[in-house]
Amino acid sequence: MKKSILIPLVPVGLILGTMFFSPSCANTTTPPSGGPKDTIPPVLVRVEPKPGSVNVPVHDTRVIFSFDEYVTVKDQNCIFLSPPLAKQPKYKIKGKNVIVYFESDLMPNTTYALDITGAIADNNEGNKYPGFTETFSTGSSLDSMMLTGIVQDCKTLLPVKAATVMLYKDQSDSAVFKHRPAAAVKTDDWGFFCLRNIKDTVYRLYAIKDENHNNIYDPDNERIAFYDSIVKPSVKVNDSIPELRKYDMTDTLLCLARKAPYELNMFRDKPSKQMIVNKVRFADRAAYITFMAPGAKIDSMWIRNLNPKRLMTEFNVEKDSMEIWINDQRKMPDTLHLFVNYHKTDSLGILSPATEEVRLAMEKKSASGRISRRNIKHEDTTCVMTATAKPETVEQYGFSLEFKYPLIKADFDSLQFSYINPRQQEYKGGFVVTRDHENIRKYTVRPNVKLLPGYDYILKIPYRKFMDINGYYNDSTEVKVSLPKDDDLSSLKLIIKNTFGKEYIVDMLNEKRDKIIRSFIIYKDQTLAFPYLKAGKYSIRITEDPNENGIVDSGSLLGHRQPEKVKFYKIKNKALIDIPERTELEQTVDLSVLFE
């Protein structure tokens, strides 16, 4: 891979020399011929004030970037000043110059870093200028320390681009909520950051995904990362340091070779206030309410003029949303008055018992408030259910039956399970039914027989064997799953060692890490099988689950709690496992080494 360190500043003489020796430059009568497309980015030939200048005026300060061709500003948000002011820097273009100015005075005796990386492109072809950081001081000296690291997503460990990394001298927990930092910088495509020309002192280190570009953390809309302890820069700025250079972001080797001692895992913080924030009545006998923060604690709940025993409720895993069903087939009023006695955050920020009335109004379907008989669909008078099974996961998860509403009558003994071998011989089989512990409307049917490649497995649900809270019965249905007997498919076995009784979540993800293909929750040493894999790239994510709730928990800034620790299993130092066709791959994962 070719070296692609880009030199941002070229003497004017070099440009003039090139122009002087270029043939036929003065021929203005011949129209330009269609030559090769210009792929060369603009070249920065001069900066005023000069990099490293001191005693720069604090009032009406302007920084002029002069290029070798006409340019435009593609992204104003990429013109970034550290430490940031109340308002973003402004710019105007004059000839081949980009003039950056500020709407307020700079602070005295302060070192500034003005970064234009990713902001500028040439005027014709849109070739982006790779970047430059102009440093200057409004005092008599320039701060000289630097600090580098990376910002990554806490669940995928993929880099977070354009995150704002911030240093605070104020070490209080509220600093990041209240005022702008002492120094800041944006991460590049690799999540890498370099805070340069900072003071030799101690700081708190944060990163936020600054959606409103005000350089202050907004917990309701933004993600955050923080470093556990106080940081102190130990490296001095020097032109020979690779981390200070601007690289072509497609040059993987050079970008990954940069030193990044500080690693920040970005997460969505859990709100600190607790209250009911939303409610929806989506059917006559069904509704849900949502809370601002997870872990909602409800002491009691009832609906006016309704027996409390008729209520069926269920929290989601995070306990920030609750589904409510009414097991009563009488006609329901247009508005239900729900009373929730729960622990709510009061005006002093303390969780205290409070009773809140929630009005659950049903949307009217017509002017009379009644549904026309012509608009009634078959599913409106049926116990609706979804039956599914996937070849890749049926041996682990079985057949899934999920009903739209909770059941009040169920005859699971009426289910019929059978399988057909490659010779088309059909056999009856046994099964076990379990209800999902997180969803009272979902059931799993697991066959008792060993599932084999090349076989068809069929689950039949007979007519009128299940009745939901609306008093409706089910239609008959059938779900069939065929285990592939394809010689091109592959498999992976993971031999997990040294769990030491701790709980872990093991997920196989696709190449982009945005889809879980198969998941296991383990608490002992065992072998995990991932069969029926098409040729491609996969990731194995392993998460420590100390609270044993089966999900990857986020962190808490005020609680000083990092997200649950996530690691990706690597082969030859690569997190993407390339599985070719017709391969049976077996790998041993030592968790004590992985989480060392």
TILUM-132577 format. One record per residue (C-alpha): chain; x, y negated, z negated. Coordinates in nm, 2 decimals, always signed. Example, Ala and Ser with C-alpha at 12.3 -4.5 7.8 and 13.67 -1.06 7.14 Angstrom:
2
REC,chain,x,y,z
REC,A,+1.23,+0.45,-0.78
REC,A,+1.37,+0.11,-0.71
END
This chain:
596
REC,chain,x,y,z
REC,A,+0.00,+0.00,+0.00
REC,A,+0.15,-0.33,+0.10
REC,A,+0.25,-0.59,-0.16
REC,A,-0.01,-0.87,-0.17
REC,A,+0.11,-1.12,-0.42
REC,A,-0.02,-1.45,-0.28
REC,A,+0.20,-1.76,-0.33
REC,A,-0.05,-2.04,-0.40
REC,A,+0.17,-2.35,-0.35
REC,A,+0.37,-2.41,-0.04
REC,A,+0.58,-2.73,+0.03
REC,A,+0.44,-2.97,+0.27
REC,A,+0.76,-2.95,+0.48
REC,A,+0.70,-2.59,+0.56
REC,A,+0.36,-2.67,+0.70
REC,A,+0.49,-2.97,+0.90
REC,A,+0.77,-2.76,+1.04
REC,A,+0.54,-2.50,+1.16
REC,A,+0.33,-2.77,+1.33
REC,A,+0.63,-2.93,+1.49
REC,A,+0.76,-2.61,+1.66
REC,A,+0.41,-2.49,+1.77
REC,A,+0.39,-2.51,+2.16
REC,A,+0.11,-2.69,+2.34
REC,A,-0.04,-2.85,+2.03
REC,A,-0.10,-3.18,+2.21
REC,A,-0.30,-3.04,+2.50
REC,A,-0.65,-3.18,+2.44
REC,A,-0.78,-3.13,+2.79
REC,A,-0.79,-2.75,+2.79
REC,A,-1.07,-2.59,+2.60
REC,A,-0.97,-2.34,+2.34
REC,A,-0.97,-1.98,+2.45
REC,A,-1.12,-1.70,+2.25
REC,A,-0.83,-1.56,+2.06
REC,A,-0.82,-1.33,+1.77
REC,A,-1.04,-1.41,+1.47
REC,A,-0.87,-1.62,+1.20
REC,A,-0.82,-1.40,+0.89
REC,A,-0.56,-1.62,+0.71
REC,A,-0.69,-1.79,+0.40
REC,A,-0.62,-2.16,+0.34
REC,A,-0.28,-2.26,+0.19
REC,A,-0.25,-2.50,-0.10
REC,A,+0.02,-2.75,-0.01
REC,A,+0.00,-3.01,-0.29
REC,A,-0.17,-3.07,-0.63
REC,A,-0.20,-3.40,-0.81
REC,A,-0.11,-3.43,-1.09
REC,A,+0.17,-3.19,-1.05
REC,A,+0.14,-2.86,-1.24
REC,A,+0.27,-2.89,-1.59
REC,A,+0.22,-3.27,-1.61
REC,A,+0.19,-3.43,-1.95
REC,A,+0.04,-3.76,-2.08
REC,A,-0.24,-3.72,-1.82
REC,A,-0.51,-3.99,-1.89
REC,A,-0.82,-3.87,-2.07
REC,A,-1.05,-4.12,-1.89
REC,A,-1.16,-4.08,-1.52
REC,A,-0.93,-3.79,-1.47
REC,A,-0.91,-3.64,-1.13
REC,A,-0.73,-3.33,-0.99
REC,A,-0.66,-3.33,-0.62
REC,A,-0.60,-3.00,-0.43
REC,A,-0.47,-3.05,-0.08
REC,A,-0.48,-2.77,+0.17
REC,A,-0.34,-2.70,+0.52
REC,A,-0.68,-2.70,+0.68
REC,A,-1.04,-2.81,+0.62
REC,A,-1.20,-2.62,+0.34
REC,A,-1.53,-2.59,+0.16
REC,A,-1.64,-2.50,-0.20
REC,A,-1.82,-2.16,-0.18
REC,A,-1.90,-2.13,-0.56
REC,A,-1.89,-2.43,-0.79
REC,A,-1.91,-2.21,-1.09
REC,A,-1.56,-2.08,-1.01
REC,A,-1.41,-2.42,-1.07
REC,A,-1.35,-2.36,-1.44
REC,A,-1.19,-2.59,-1.70
REC,A,-1.04,-2.46,-2.02
REC,A,-1.12,-2.57,-2.28
REC,A,-1.46,-2.64,-2.13
REC,A,-1.65,-2.96,-2.16
REC,A,-2.02,-3.01,-2.22
REC,A,-2.08,-3.03,-1.84
REC,A,-1.92,-2.83,-1.56
REC,A,-1.65,-3.00,-1.35
REC,A,-1.78,-3.18,-1.04
REC,A,-1.61,-3.20,-0.70
REC,A,-1.61,-3.38,-0.37
REC,A,-1.43,-3.30,-0.04
REC,A,-1.23,-3.57,+0.14
REC,A,-1.05,-3.45,+0.45
REC,A,-0.85,-3.15,+0.36
REC,A,-0.86,-3.23,-0.01
REC,A,-1.09,-3.10,-0.28
REC,A,-1.11,-3.36,-0.56
REC,A,-1.23,-3.22,-0.90
REC,A,-1.35,-3.47,-1.16
REC,A,-1.52,-3.47,-1.49
REC,A,-1.83,-3.66,-1.62
REC,A,-1.69,-3.71,-1.97
REC,A,-1.35,-3.79,-2.11
REC,A,-1.10,-3.52,-2.18
REC,A,-0.98,-3.46,-2.53
REC,A,-0.65,-3.63,-2.64
REC,A,-0.34,-3.42,-2.71
REC,A,-0.49,-3.11,-2.54
REC,A,-0.35,-2.87,-2.29
REC,A,-0.60,-2.79,-2.00
REC,A,-0.61,-2.51,-1.74
REC,A,-0.82,-2.58,-1.43
REC,A,-0.88,-2.26,-1.24
REC,A,-1.02,-2.26,-0.88
REC,A,-0.99,-1.89,-0.82
REC,A,-1.27,-1.77,-0.59
REC,A,-1.41,-2.12,-0.54
REC,A,-1.25,-2.23,-0.21
REC,A,-1.28,-2.10,+0.15
REC,A,-1.18,-2.23,+0.49
REC,A,-1.44,-2.43,+0.68
REC,A,-1.46,-2.21,+0.99
REC,A,-1.43,-1.84,+0.91
REC,A,-1.50,-1.84,+0.54
REC,A,-1.16,-1.69,+0.45
REC,A,-1.13,-1.73,+0.07
REC,A,-0.84,-1.90,-0.10
REC,A,-0.72,-1.64,-0.35
REC,A,-0.67,-1.89,-0.64
REC,A,-0.46,-2.12,-0.84
REC,A,-0.46,-2.25,-1.20
REC,A,-0.35,-2.61,-1.25
REC,A,-0.22,-2.68,-1.60
REC,A,-0.17,-3.02,-1.75
REC,A,-0.17,-3.19,-2.09
REC,A,-0.33,-3.51,-2.22
REC,A,-0.05,-3.51,-2.49
REC,A,+0.33,-3.52,-2.47
REC,A,+0.37,-3.14,-2.45
REC,A,+0.22,-2.83,-2.29
REC,A,+0.10,-2.54,-2.49
REC,A,+0.30,-2.23,-2.38
REC,A,+0.14,-1.91,-2.51
REC,A,-0.07,-1.65,-2.32
REC,A,-0.30,-1.36,-2.39
REC,A,-0.43,-1.09,-2.15
REC,A,-0.69,-0.81,-2.16
REC,A,-0.99,-0.65,-1.99
REC,A,-1.37,-0.67,-2.03
REC,A,-1.57,-0.36,-1.95
REC,A,-1.93,-0.23,-1.99
REC,A,-1.96,-0.04,-2.31
REC,A,-2.16,+0.25,-2.15
REC,A,-1.99,+0.29,-1.81
REC,A,-1.64,+0.14,-1.89
REC,A,-1.66,-0.03,-1.55
REC,A,-1.51,-0.37,-1.53
REC,A,-1.73,-0.68,-1.59
REC,A,-1.67,-0.94,-1.33
REC,A,-1.71,-1.31,-1.40
REC,A,-1.74,-1.27,-1.77
REC,A,-1.63,-1.57,-1.98
REC,A,-1.36,-1.48,-2.23
REC,A,-1.33,-1.72,-2.52
REC,A,-1.09,-1.81,-2.80
REC,A,-1.22,-1.97,-3.12
REC,A,-1.00,-2.13,-3.39
REC,A,-1.32,-2.14,-3.60
REC,A,-1.34,-1.79,-3.75
REC,A,-1.69,-1.81,-3.88
REC,A,-1.95,-1.57,-3.74
REC,A,-2.17,-1.86,-3.62
REC,A,-1.90,-2.03,-3.41
REC,A,-1.98,-1.85,-3.08
REC,A,-2.35,-1.95,-3.12
REC,A,-2.29,-2.32,-3.19
REC,A,-2.00,-2.47,-3.00
REC,A,-1.77,-2.43,-2.71
REC,A,-1.44,-2.24,-2.75
REC,A,-1.08,-2.37,-2.79
REC,A,-0.99,-2.19,-2.47
REC,A,-1.17,-1.99,-2.20
REC,A,-1.13,-1.81,-1.87
REC,A,-1.33,-1.60,-1.62
REC,A,-1.25,-1.23,-1.56
REC,A,-1.17,-1.12,-1.20
REC,A,-1.31,-0.82,-1.01
REC,A,-1.12,-0.58,-1.23
REC,A,-1.25,-0.73,-1.55
REC,A,-0.90,-0.87,-1.61
REC,A,-0.84,-1.20,-1.79
REC,A,-0.54,-1.41,-1.86
REC,A,-0.58,-1.70,-2.12
REC,A,-0.27,-1.91,-2.04
REC,A,-0.11,-2.22,-2.19
REC,A,-0.28,-2.18,-2.53
REC,A,-0.16,-2.28,-2.87
REC,A,+0.05,-2.05,-3.09
REC,A,-0.21,-1.99,-3.36
REC,A,-0.47,-1.74,-3.46
REC,A,-0.81,-1.70,-3.29
REC,A,-1.13,-1.50,-3.27
REC,A,-1.17,-1.33,-2.93
REC,A,-1.51,-1.30,-2.76
REC,A,-1.64,-1.24,-2.41
REC,A,-1.99,-1.33,-2.29
REC,A,-2.18,-1.29,-1.96
REC,A,-2.27,-1.66,-1.95
REC,A,-2.59,-1.67,-1.75
REC,A,-2.66,-2.05,-1.80
REC,A,-2.29,-2.15,-1.77
REC,A,-2.29,-2.36,-2.09
REC,A,-2.00,-2.16,-2.26
REC,A,-2.21,-2.09,-2.57
REC,A,-2.35,-1.75,-2.65
REC,A,-2.73,-1.71,-2.61
REC,A,-2.82,-1.38,-2.78
REC,A,-3.16,-1.36,-2.62
REC,A,-3.04,-1.35,-2.26
REC,A,-2.67,-1.27,-2.26
REC,A,-2.43,-0.98,-2.33
REC,A,-2.13,-1.01,-2.55
REC,A,-1.81,-0.84,-2.65
REC,A,-1.58,-0.91,-2.95
REC,A,-1.25,-0.80,-3.08
REC,A,-1.26,-0.66,-3.43
REC,A,-0.97,-0.85,-3.58
REC,A,-0.80,-1.19,-3.55
REC,A,-0.57,-1.22,-3.25
REC,A,-0.24,-1.42,-3.22
REC,A,-0.07,-1.46,-2.88
REC,A,+0.28,-1.32,-2.87
REC,A,+0.39,-1.38,-2.50
REC,A,+0.51,-1.71,-2.36
REC,A,+0.41,-1.84,-2.02
REC,A,+0.68,-1.77,-1.76
REC,A,+0.66,-1.78,-1.38
REC,A,+0.80,-1.43,-1.35
REC,A,+0.53,-1.27,-1.55
REC,A,+0.31,-1.06,-1.31
REC,A,-0.01,-1.12,-1.51
REC,A,+0.01,-1.49,-1.43
REC,A,+0.00,-1.43,-1.05
REC,A,-0.30,-1.43,-0.82
REC,A,-0.36,-1.10,-0.65
REC,A,-0.56,-0.97,-0.36
REC,A,-0.84,-0.79,-0.54
REC,A,-0.83,-0.50,-0.29
REC,A,-0.47,-0.42,-0.40
REC,A,-0.55,-0.15,-0.65
REC,A,-0.20,-0.06,-0.76
REC,A,-0.09,-0.42,-0.84
REC,A,-0.42,-0.51,-1.01
REC,A,-0.41,-0.20,-1.23
REC,A,-0.05,-0.25,-1.32
REC,A,-0.12,-0.57,-1.51
REC,A,-0.08,-0.54,-1.89
REC,A,-0.41,-0.57,-2.07
REC,A,-0.35,-0.51,-2.45
REC,A,-0.69,-0.64,-2.55
REC,A,-0.99,-0.43,-2.45
REC,A,-1.34,-0.58,-2.49
REC,A,-1.65,-0.36,-2.46
REC,A,-1.95,-0.57,-2.35
REC,A,-2.30,-0.48,-2.49
REC,A,-2.65,-0.62,-2.54
REC,A,-2.67,-0.74,-2.90
REC,A,-2.97,-0.63,-3.11
REC,A,-3.18,-0.93,-3.21
REC,A,-3.15,-1.03,-3.58
REC,A,-3.52,-1.14,-3.61
REC,A,-3.81,-0.90,-3.63
REC,A,-4.16,-0.98,-3.51
REC,A,-4.42,-0.86,-3.26
REC,A,-4.34,-1.01,-2.93
REC,A,-4.58,-0.84,-2.68
REC,A,-4.89,-0.64,-2.66
REC,A,-5.07,-0.47,-2.37
REC,A,-5.39,-0.28,-2.36
REC,A,-5.35,-0.07,-2.04
REC,A,-5.66,+0.15,-2.08
REC,A,-5.99,+0.17,-2.28
REC,A,-5.82,+0.39,-2.55
REC,A,-5.45,+0.31,-2.49
REC,A,-5.22,+0.02,-2.57
REC,A,-4.87,-0.06,-2.68
REC,A,-4.69,-0.33,-2.89
REC,A,-4.33,-0.43,-2.87
REC,A,-4.10,-0.58,-3.13
REC,A,-3.82,-0.82,-3.10
REC,A,-3.56,-0.60,-3.27
REC,A,-3.52,-0.22,-3.29
REC,A,-3.58,-0.03,-3.61
REC,A,-3.93,-0.18,-3.68
REC,A,-4.07,-0.06,-4.01
REC,A,-4.45,-0.03,-4.02
REC,A,-4.63,+0.04,-4.36
REC,A,-4.98,+0.07,-4.22
REC,A,-5.19,+0.01,-3.91
REC,A,-5.57,+0.01,-3.85
REC,A,-5.83,-0.12,-3.60
REC,A,-6.14,-0.30,-3.72
REC,A,-6.45,-0.09,-3.74
REC,A,-6.25,+0.23,-3.65
REC,A,-6.15,+0.52,-3.87
REC,A,-5.77,+0.50,-3.92
REC,A,-5.75,+0.88,-3.87
REC,A,-5.86,+0.82,-3.51
REC,A,-5.54,+0.64,-3.43
REC,A,-5.25,+0.82,-3.26
REC,A,-4.92,+0.64,-3.25
REC,A,-4.56,+0.70,-3.14
REC,A,-4.24,+0.49,-3.16
REC,A,-3.98,+0.51,-2.89
REC,A,-3.63,+0.62,-2.98
REC,A,-3.51,+0.26,-3.06
REC,A,-3.82,+0.19,-3.26
REC,A,-3.88,-0.14,-3.09
REC,A,-4.20,-0.03,-2.90
REC,A,-4.50,+0.17,-3.01
REC,A,-4.77,+0.34,-2.81
REC,A,-5.12,+0.35,-2.95
REC,A,-5.40,+0.58,-2.85
REC,A,-5.76,+0.61,-2.99
REC,A,-5.89,+0.96,-3.03
REC,A,-6.26,+0.86,-3.01
REC,A,-6.48,+0.91,-2.71
REC,A,-6.73,+0.64,-2.80
REC,A,-6.75,+0.33,-2.58
REC,A,-6.47,+0.09,-2.68
REC,A,-6.53,-0.29,-2.72
REC,A,-6.37,-0.53,-2.47
REC,A,-6.13,-0.65,-2.75
REC,A,-5.98,-0.44,-3.01
REC,A,-5.86,-0.61,-3.33
REC,A,-5.54,-0.43,-3.44
REC,A,-5.39,-0.50,-3.78
REC,A,-5.03,-0.42,-3.83
REC,A,-4.87,-0.43,-4.18
REC,A,-4.50,-0.44,-4.11
REC,A,-4.17,-0.59,-4.22
REC,A,-4.14,-0.93,-4.05
REC,A,-3.87,-1.19,-4.06
REC,A,-3.99,-1.49,-4.26
REC,A,-3.89,-1.86,-4.23
REC,A,-3.59,-1.79,-4.45
REC,A,-3.46,-1.51,-4.23
REC,A,-3.56,-1.24,-4.48
REC,A,-3.76,-0.92,-4.39
REC,A,-4.08,-0.93,-4.59
REC,A,-4.41,-0.73,-4.57
REC,A,-4.66,-0.91,-4.36
REC,A,-5.00,-0.83,-4.20
REC,A,-5.05,-0.95,-3.85
REC,A,-5.37,-0.93,-3.63
REC,A,-5.31,-0.83,-3.27
REC,A,-5.60,-0.89,-3.03
REC,A,-5.60,-0.62,-2.76
REC,A,-5.82,-0.74,-2.48
REC,A,-5.92,-0.52,-2.19
REC,A,-5.89,-0.68,-1.85
REC,A,-6.23,-0.73,-1.68
REC,A,-6.27,-0.54,-1.35
REC,A,-6.56,-0.75,-1.22
REC,A,-6.76,-1.06,-1.31
REC,A,-7.00,-0.84,-1.52
REC,A,-6.70,-0.67,-1.70
REC,A,-6.80,-0.33,-1.57
REC,A,-6.62,-0.10,-1.32
REC,A,-6.81,-0.04,-1.01
REC,A,-6.89,+0.33,-0.95
REC,A,-6.75,+0.30,-0.60
REC,A,-6.41,+0.20,-0.74
REC,A,-6.39,+0.50,-0.97
REC,A,-6.11,+0.74,-0.85
REC,A,-6.09,+1.11,-0.92
REC,A,-5.80,+1.05,-1.16
REC,A,-6.02,+0.81,-1.36
REC,A,-6.23,+1.11,-1.48
REC,A,-5.95,+1.37,-1.50
REC,A,-5.69,+1.48,-1.76
REC,A,-5.40,+1.36,-1.55
REC,A,-5.07,+1.54,-1.58
REC,A,-4.74,+1.57,-1.40
REC,A,-4.56,+1.90,-1.37
REC,A,-4.20,+1.90,-1.26
REC,A,-3.88,+2.11,-1.24
REC,A,-3.55,+2.06,-1.07
REC,A,-3.32,+2.33,-0.94
REC,A,-3.01,+2.17,-1.10
REC,A,-3.16,+2.14,-1.44
REC,A,-3.44,+2.40,-1.47
REC,A,-3.22,+2.65,-1.67
REC,A,-3.14,+2.37,-1.92
REC,A,-3.47,+2.17,-1.93
REC,A,-3.72,+2.42,-1.80
REC,A,-4.05,+2.31,-1.66
REC,A,-4.18,+1.97,-1.78
REC,A,-4.55,+1.90,-1.83
REC,A,-4.63,+1.53,-1.91
REC,A,-4.99,+1.42,-1.97
REC,A,-5.11,+1.06,-1.92
REC,A,-5.30,+1.06,-2.25
REC,A,-5.25,+1.28,-2.56
REC,A,-5.43,+1.61,-2.57
REC,A,-5.70,+1.71,-2.82
REC,A,-5.74,+2.06,-2.67
REC,A,-5.47,+2.27,-2.52
REC,A,-5.46,+2.64,-2.41
REC,A,-5.09,+2.70,-2.33
REC,A,-5.15,+3.08,-2.33
REC,A,-5.34,+3.03,-2.00
REC,A,-5.03,+2.92,-1.82
REC,A,-4.90,+3.17,-1.56
REC,A,-4.53,+3.21,-1.49
REC,A,-4.39,+3.43,-1.22
REC,A,-4.07,+3.47,-1.01
REC,A,-4.00,+3.60,-0.66
REC,A,-3.67,+3.77,-0.57
REC,A,-3.49,+3.73,-0.23
REC,A,-3.68,+4.05,-0.11
REC,A,-4.01,+3.86,-0.18
REC,A,-4.11,+4.09,-0.47
REC,A,-4.31,+3.90,-0.73
REC,A,-4.29,+3.96,-1.11
REC,A,-4.47,+3.81,-1.41
REC,A,-4.25,+3.65,-1.68
REC,A,-4.27,+3.52,-2.03
REC,A,-4.21,+3.17,-2.15
REC,A,-4.19,+2.95,-2.46
REC,A,-4.37,+2.61,-2.49
REC,A,-4.23,+2.33,-2.71
REC,A,-4.35,+1.97,-2.75
REC,A,-4.11,+1.69,-2.70
REC,A,-4.01,+1.53,-3.03
REC,A,-3.99,+1.19,-2.87
REC,A,-4.31,+1.20,-2.66
REC,A,-4.63,+1.35,-2.79
REC,A,-4.77,+1.37,-2.43
REC,A,-4.48,+1.58,-2.30
REC,A,-4.42,+1.96,-2.32
REC,A,-4.15,+2.18,-2.20
REC,A,-4.21,+2.54,-2.07
REC,A,-3.89,+2.75,-2.08
REC,A,-3.89,+3.09,-1.91
REC,A,-3.77,+3.39,-2.11
REC,A,-3.60,+3.55,-1.81
REC,A,-3.25,+3.47,-1.68
REC,A,-3.27,+3.23,-1.38
REC,A,-3.08,+3.35,-1.08
REC,A,-2.97,+3.19,-0.75
REC,A,-3.19,+3.28,-0.45
REC,A,-3.50,+3.33,-0.67
REC,A,-3.83,+3.13,-0.66
REC,A,-3.99,+3.04,-1.00
REC,A,-4.35,+2.94,-1.02
REC,A,-4.56,+2.79,-1.30
REC,A,-4.94,+2.78,-1.25
REC,A,-5.17,+2.56,-1.47
REC,A,-5.53,+2.68,-1.45
REC,A,-5.84,+2.45,-1.42
REC,A,-6.00,+2.31,-1.74
REC,A,-5.75,+2.44,-1.99
REC,A,-5.65,+2.10,-2.13
REC,A,-5.85,+1.81,-2.25
REC,A,-5.72,+1.46,-2.34
REC,A,-5.85,+1.19,-2.58
REC,A,-6.09,+1.06,-2.31
REC,A,-6.27,+1.39,-2.30
REC,A,-6.15,+1.48,-1.95
REC,A,-6.03,+1.82,-1.83
REC,A,-5.73,+1.89,-1.61
REC,A,-5.73,+2.01,-1.25
REC,A,-5.54,+2.32,-1.16
REC,A,-5.19,+2.27,-1.03
REC,A,-4.87,+2.47,-0.95
REC,A,-4.50,+2.38,-0.95
REC,A,-4.24,+2.59,-0.77
REC,A,-3.86,+2.56,-0.80
REC,A,-3.61,+2.75,-0.59
REC,A,-3.26,+2.81,-0.72
REC,A,-3.03,+2.75,-0.42
REC,A,-2.81,+3.03,-0.29
REC,A,-2.58,+2.80,-0.09
REC,A,-2.22,+2.90,-0.06
REC,A,-2.13,+2.54,+0.00
REC,A,-2.24,+2.44,-0.36
REC,A,-1.99,+2.42,-0.64
REC,A,-2.00,+2.43,-1.02
REC,A,-1.81,+2.29,-1.32
REC,A,-1.76,+2.44,-1.66
REC,A,-1.63,+2.23,-1.95
REC,A,-1.48,+2.41,-2.24
REC,A,-1.53,+2.17,-2.53
REC,A,-1.28,+2.20,-2.82
REC,A,-1.23,+2.03,-3.16
REC,A,-1.57,+1.88,-3.23
REC,A,-1.52,+1.93,-3.60
REC,A,-1.89,+1.93,-3.67
REC,A,-1.94,+1.58,-3.52
REC,A,-2.22,+1.51,-3.28
REC,A,-2.13,+1.41,-2.92
REC,A,-2.34,+1.33,-2.61
REC,A,-2.19,+1.47,-2.29
REC,A,-2.33,+1.33,-1.97
REC,A,-2.24,+1.41,-1.61
REC,A,-2.28,+1.09,-1.40
REC,A,-2.28,+1.02,-1.03
REC,A,-1.99,+0.83,-0.87
REC,A,-2.14,+0.48,-0.94
REC,A,-2.21,+0.58,-1.30
REC,A,-2.57,+0.46,-1.28
REC,A,-2.75,+0.80,-1.29
REC,A,-2.73,+1.09,-1.53
REC,A,-2.73,+1.42,-1.35
REC,A,-2.72,+1.65,-1.66
REC,A,-2.68,+1.58,-2.03
REC,A,-2.60,+1.78,-2.34
REC,A,-2.60,+1.70,-2.71
REC,A,-2.34,+1.91,-2.89
REC,A,-2.21,+1.94,-3.25
REC,A,-1.99,+2.25,-3.21
REC,A,-1.72,+2.39,-2.98
REC,A,-1.89,+2.54,-2.67
REC,A,-1.88,+2.58,-2.29
REC,A,-2.11,+2.35,-2.09
REC,A,-2.22,+2.45,-1.74
REC,A,-2.29,+2.21,-1.45
REC,A,-2.41,+2.43,-1.16
REC,A,-2.54,+2.36,-0.81
REC,A,-2.32,+2.06,-0.74
REC,A,-2.29,+1.92,-0.39
REC,A,-1.94,+1.81,-0.28
REC,A,-1.87,+1.47,-0.41
REC,A,-1.73,+1.26,-0.70
REC,A,-1.87,+1.28,-1.05
REC,A,-1.78,+1.14,-1.39
REC,A,-1.80,+1.31,-1.73
REC,A,-1.89,+1.06,-2.01
REC,A,-1.85,+1.17,-2.37
REC,A,-2.00,+0.95,-2.65
REC,A,-1.94,+0.98,-3.02
REC,A,-2.29,+0.98,-3.19
REC,A,-2.23,+0.93,-3.56
REC,A,-2.59,+0.85,-3.64
REC,A,-2.70,+1.16,-3.44
REC,A,-2.99,+0.99,-3.26
REC,A,-2.90,+1.12,-2.92
REC,A,-2.86,+0.78,-2.75
REC,A,-2.56,+0.56,-2.68
REC,A,-2.62,+0.28,-2.93
REC,A,-2.53,-0.08,-2.87
REC,A,-2.32,-0.29,-3.11
REC,A,-2.40,-0.58,-3.34
REC,A,-2.21,-0.91,-3.35
REC,A,-2.33,-1.03,-3.69
REC,A,-2.31,-0.67,-3.83
REC,A,-1.95,-0.65,-3.71
REC,A,-2.03,-0.32,-3.54
REC,A,-1.89,-0.21,-3.21
REC,A,-2.09,+0.00,-2.96
REC,A,-2.06,+0.37,-3.01
REC,A,-1.73,+0.49,-2.87
REC,A,-1.74,+0.61,-2.51
REC,A,-1.47,+0.80,-2.32
REC,A,-1.45,+0.94,-1.97
REC,A,-1.28,+1.27,-1.92
REC,A,-0.99,+1.23,-1.67
REC,A,-0.81,+1.47,-1.44
REC,A,-0.47,+1.34,-1.34
REC,A,-0.55,+1.01,-1.50
REC,A,-0.86,+0.96,-1.28
REC,A,-1.21,+0.93,-1.43
REC,A,-1.38,+1.03,-1.11
REC,A,-1.37,+1.41,-1.06
REC,A,-1.36,+1.50,-0.70
REC,A,-1.54,+1.83,-0.65
REC,A,-1.50,+1.99,-0.30
REC,A,-1.74,+2.25,-0.15
REC,A,-1.74,+2.61,-0.27
REC,A,-1.54,+2.54,-0.58
REC,A,-1.58,+2.68,-0.93
REC,A,-1.39,+2.43,-1.15
REC,A,-1.31,+2.49,-1.51
REC,A,-1.17,+2.23,-1.74
REC,A,-1.08,+2.22,-2.12
REC,A,-1.17,+1.90,-2.31
REC,A,-0.99,+1.85,-2.64
REC,A,-1.20,+1.58,-2.81
REC,A,-0.94,+1.52,-3.08
REC,A,-0.70,+1.41,-2.80
REC,A,-0.97,+1.22,-2.60
REC,A,-1.08,+1.01,-2.90
REC,A,-0.73,+0.98,-3.05
END
